[in-house]
Amino acid sequence: MPKECFGTSHVPLSPAVRAGDFVYISGQVPVDADRIVVKGGITEQTEQVLQNVKAALALAGCTMDDVVKTTVWLEDARDFGAFNAVYAKHFPSNPPARTTVESRLMIDIKIEVEAVAYRPV
């Protein structure tokens, strides 16, 4: 099965890759269009991350409705409630399967999210 990569990145990865009917979105972090980490806490960073997920999905012709699985890394498990409130707004019905873990992240951020979407070609 051939793969198709979408978008460019300043690091060696593709923001989105289609493999058959599945689209894999690389872990998205809370940076704006200028690659600056957004100011604020978990609420602001979660909002930015999910906007970045949405933008990566769009590169492959997908929407948040196509997401079937997410993996979430939180820098601090105590942020789970605030994160979950923002996340729920982006997946108001039929939310995807999800794994959420606490983890030290690669840069000084509070959250990272990757997603898998299903959209037949």
C-alpha positions in Angstrom: 0.0 0.0 0.0 1.6 3.3 -1.0 1.7 6.2 1.4 1.1 9.8 0.7 2.7 12.5 2.9 1.1 15.9 3.4 2.7 19.2 4.5 6.2 20.1 5.6 7.9 20.5 8.9 11.0 22.0 10.3 11.9 18.6 11.7 12.1 15.2 9.9 8.5 14.2 9.9 5.3 14.7 7.9 2.4 16.4 9.7 0.0 14.0 8.0 0.4 10.7 6.2 -2.3 8.8 4.3 -1.9 5.0 4.2 -4.9 3.6 2.4 -8.1 4.8 4.1 -6.2 5.9 7.3 -4.6 9.2 7.9 -2.0 9.5 10.7 -1.4 12.9 12.2 2.0 13.4 13.9 2.1 14.6 17.5 0.9 18.3 17.5 2.3 20.7 20.1 1.0 24.1 21.2 2.8 26.3 18.8 1.3 29.1 16.7 1.9 29.8 13.0 5.3 31.3 13.9 6.3 28.2 15.8 6.1 30.0 19.1 4.7 28.1 22.1 1.4 29.8 23.0 1.3 31.5 26.4 -1.0 30.3 29.1 -1.9 27.1 30.8 -3.3 23.8 29.8 -6.6 25.4 28.5 -4.8 27.7 26.0 -2.3 25.0 25.0 -5.0 22.3 24.5 -7.0 24.7 22.3 -3.9 25.5 20.2 -2.9 21.8 19.9 -6.4 20.8 18.7 -6.4 23.6 16.2 -3.1 22.2 14.9 -4.6 18.7 14.7 -7.5 20.2 12.7 -5.0 21.9 10.3 -3.0 18.8 9.8 -6.1 16.8 9.1 -7.2 19.3 6.5 -3.9 18.7 4.6 -5.2 15.2 3.9 -8.8 16.2 3.3 -10.0 15.1 6.7 -11.9 16.8 9.6 -12.2 16.2 13.3 -15.2 14.0 12.5 -12.9 11.5 10.8 -10.7 11.0 13.8 -11.0 7.5 15.2 -8.2 7.5 17.8 -6.1 10.0 19.6 -3.1 9.7 22.0 -2.6 12.5 24.4 0.5 13.2 26.5 0.0 15.6 29.5 3.0 17.0 31.3 1.0 17.0 34.5 -1.9 14.6 35.2 -3.5 17.2 37.4 -4.3 19.1 34.2 -6.6 16.3 33.1 -9.9 18.0 34.0 -9.1 21.3 32.3 -7.7 19.4 29.2 -10.8 17.2 29.0 -13.2 20.2 29.1 -11.5 21.7 26.0 -11.1 18.4 24.3 -14.9 17.7 24.7 -15.7 20.9 22.8 -13.8 19.6 19.8 -15.4 16.2 19.9 -19.0 17.0 21.0 -20.5 13.7 19.8 -19.1 10.3 18.9 -15.6 11.1 20.3 -12.7 9.0 19.1 -11.0 6.3 21.2 -8.3 7.9 23.3 -5.3 7.1 25.4 -4.1 9.8 27.8 -0.9 9.5 29.8 1.3 11.7 31.9 4.8 12.1 30.4 7.8 14.4 30.4 7.6 16.1 27.0 10.4 17.0 24.6 10.1 20.8 25.0 8.6 22.9 27.8 5.0 22.4 27.0 2.0 21.0 28.8 0.4 18.8 26.1 1.0 16.9 22.8 -1.7 15.1 20.8 -1.5 12.7 17.9 -4.5 11.4 15.9 -5.6 8.7 13.5 -8.4 9.4 11.1 -10.3 7.1 8.8 -11.6 8.5 5.5 -12.0 6.2 2.5 -10.3 7.4 -0.7 
